Amino acid sequence: IADDDSAILALLSYTFESDGFKVSLVKNGQEALDLASKQAFDVMLLDMMMPELSGLAVTEALRQSANYTPIIILTAREDDDLKITGINSGVDDYLDKTTPQREIVARANALIRRNQIYQKSGQMAESLNHYSFDGLEIDLKTKSASLSDSKVDLSKREFNLLVFLIQNRDQIVSREA
């Protein structure tokens, strides 16, 4: 959580810690950027207007360095253009500082869940290109198979059948399938 207002830091810290979060606190944008470059976070809450770097500047710097940690900007300003600029720059949510604390926590949890799903689906997509089972390795990209590190020569039809059977390994398949 990054905010130059110590009262807001204390309130947000208490609220998030009460909900089971481990919280790191900083008082300006540069400290937030430095900490985010050294440590991974599930979510970041950034004040829009902070000394040294604004929440928006921190977000832009993180996104440019391929850091896609979910970010919630908290602001005291009601400026629709600024919100749109923030969202277009990579901010995931934009909340007024008067937003109830429980809602801020709920939104943070939603962003964390969504981010975990995206990460898991990316890992699944990568793993779907390769199957490994009891010494048998199948690479869908190269359409090759090996058993105990020895290449197995399969016809196209045999390879496709093997992949089909692996993809349906927990089901009974008919000859017609």
Secondary structure, DSSP 4 states (H G I P E B T S, - for coil): -B-S-HHHHHHHHHHHHHTT-----BSSHHHHHHHHHHS--S-EEEESS-SSS-HHHHHHHHHHTT----EEEEES---HHHHHHHHHTT-SEEEETTS-HHHHHHHHHHHHHHHHHHHHHHHHHHHTTEEEETTEEEETTTTEEEETTEEE---HHHHHHHHHHHHTTTS---TT-
